Amino acid sequence: MIKSELVAKIAEMNPHLYQRDVENIINSILDGIVDALAKGDRVELRGFGAFSVKARPARVGRNPRTGEHVSVEGKVVPFFKTGKEMRVRLNRDEAVPA
C-alpha cells in the first residue's frame, strides 16, 4: 500500500473528513516521525512497532562490477521493529503467505 492508497482508505472509512484533510493528517504524522528520528529519538506506536536510528560505521566495501575496493562512509539509517500485536496478527494460521 502506498500513501495515496492509505489516504483514500482512511477517507473512505471516515466520510465526514475531506480527503485533503486526511492527507494533511497523515503527512503531519509522518513528518513528526521523521523529525523525531532526525533528532535521534525513538518513536513507538504501541501494537504497531518502533522506529529508531542505527549508526553504521565506516567500512571498506567492494564495487561489484569491477571488484575494486572502495571506502564507504559511516551513516545513520532508520530501523523498524514490529510490535508484538502486529507479529501475532501476521503469524496467524489463516494469514496468507506473501
C-alpha positions as a Python dict, from the first residue, in 0.01 Angstrom:
ca = {
    (1, 'M'): (0, 0, 0),
    (2, 'I'): (129, 342, -90),
    (3, 'K'): (49, 667, 88),
    (4, 'S'): (-221, 776, -159),
    (5, 'E'): (-399, 440, -113),
    (6, 'L'): (-380, 482, 265),
    (7, 'V'): (-528, 832, 238),
    (8, 'A'): (-809, 706, 15),
    (9, 'K'): (-889, 415, 250),
    (10, 'I'): (-898, 633, 562),
    (11, 'A'): (-1109, 896, 382),
    (12, 'E'): (-1349, 620, 273),
    (13, 'M'): (-1376, 490, 631),
    (14, 'N'): (-1441, 844, 759),
    (15, 'P'): (-1684, 1011, 517),
    (16, 'H'): (-1714, 1314, 747),
    (17, 'L'): (-1349, 1405, 664),
    (18, 'Y'): (-1231, 1556, 338),
    (19, 'Q'): (-961, 1362, 157),
    (20, 'R'): (-725, 1663, 167),
    (21, 'D'): (-768, 1681, 546),
    (22, 'V'): (-684, 1311, 580),
    (23, 'E'): (-377, 1366, 362),
    (24, 'N'): (-268, 1659, 583),
    (25, 'I'): (-313, 1444, 896),
    (26, 'I'): (-107, 1156, 754),
    (27, 'N'): (163, 1396, 632),
    (28, 'S'): (179, 1554, 979),
    (29, 'I'): (217, 1215, 1146),
    (30, 'L'): (490, 1105, 905),
    (31, 'D'): (669, 1440, 934),
    (32, 'G'): (660, 1406, 1313),
    (33, 'I'): (816, 1060, 1292),
    (34, 'V'): (1087, 1182, 1054),
    (35, 'D'): (1163, 1488, 1272),
    (36, 'A'): (1194, 1271, 1583),
    (37, 'L'): (1426, 1026, 1406),
    (38, 'A'): (1636, 1314, 1273),
    (39, 'K'): (1690, 1424, 1634),
    (40, 'G'): (1793, 1069, 1726),
    (41, 'D'): (1474, 994, 1920),
    (42, 'R'): (1284, 665, 1913),
    (43, 'V'): (919, 660, 1802),
    (44, 'E'): (698, 384, 1938),
    (45, 'L'): (346, 314, 1816),
    (46, 'R'): (200, 56, 2056),
    (47, 'G'): (82, -257, 1881),
    (48, 'F'): (240, -148, 1554),
    (49, 'G'): (612, -112, 1613),
    (50, 'A'): (902, 115, 1693),
    (51, 'F'): (1114, 334, 1468),
    (52, 'S'): (1471, 412, 1569),
    (53, 'V'): (1802, 502, 1409),
    (54, 'K'): (2115, 290, 1398),
    (55, 'A'): (2465, 410, 1326),
    (56, 'R'): (2660, 213, 1067),
    (57, 'P'): (3036, 259, 1096),
    (58, 'A'): (3262, 342, 804),
    (59, 'R'): (3392, 36, 622),
    (60, 'V'): (3574, -81, 314),
    (61, 'G'): (3330, -208, 52),
    (62, 'R'): (3371, -358, -292),
    (63, 'N'): (3241, -239, -626),
    (64, 'P'): (3054, -548, -754),
    (65, 'R'): (3113, -459, -1119),
    (66, 'T'): (3491, -405, -1103),
    (67, 'G'): (3587, -575, -778),
    (68, 'E'): (3766, -257, -675),
    (69, 'H'): (3779, -173, -302),
    (70, 'V'): (3601, 150, -210),
    (71, 'S'): (3561, 327, 121),
    (72, 'V'): (3204, 363, 245),
    (73, 'E'): (3141, 646, 490),
    (74, 'G'): (2964, 588, 818),
    (75, 'K'): (2598, 678, 822),
    (76, 'V'): (2282, 671, 1027),
    (77, 'V'): (1995, 459, 894),
    (78, 'P'): (1631, 419, 1002),
    (79, 'F'): (1532, 91, 1165),
    (80, 'F'): (1185, -52, 1229),
    (81, 'K'): (1098, -327, 1474),
    (82, 'T'): (745, -468, 1465),
    (83, 'G'): (531, -468, 1776),
    (84, 'K'): (404, -787, 1938),
    (85, 'E'): (43, -734, 1826),
    (86, 'M'): (149, -697, 1463),
    (87, 'R'): (368, -1008, 1477),
    (88, 'V'): (80, -1209, 1626),
    (89, 'R'): (-164, -1089, 1359),
    (90, 'L'): (82, -1159, 1078),
    (91, 'N'): (159, -1509, 1201),
    (92, 'R'): (-196, -1639, 1245),
    (93, 'D'): (-278, -1971, 1080),
    (94, 'E'): (-518, -1804, 838),
    (95, 'A'): (-259, -1549, 725),
    (96, 'V'): (-195, -1554, 352),
    (97, 'P'): (172, -1616, 265),
    (98, 'A'): (345, -1348, 60),
}
